[in-house]
Amino acid sequence: MERNKLSLSRAAEAIGMTRRMMAYYKNGSRPIPKTVWLACIGYEVLERHAA
């Protein structure tokens, strides 16, 4: 989120998750599932190619 300058809401929207779940992952109260991790990587790749 920080590297891509995304708010919690914008990050959740970008990968199709709720803001609440993103908050759980960010504060470490829930482990980040592999599918979410891969979605974040995919987002970064797509943003890099769009620039």
Buried (B, 14 or more C-beta within 10 A) or exposed (E): BEEEEBEEEEBBBBBEBEBEBBBBBBEEEEEBEEEBEEBBEEBEEEEEEEE
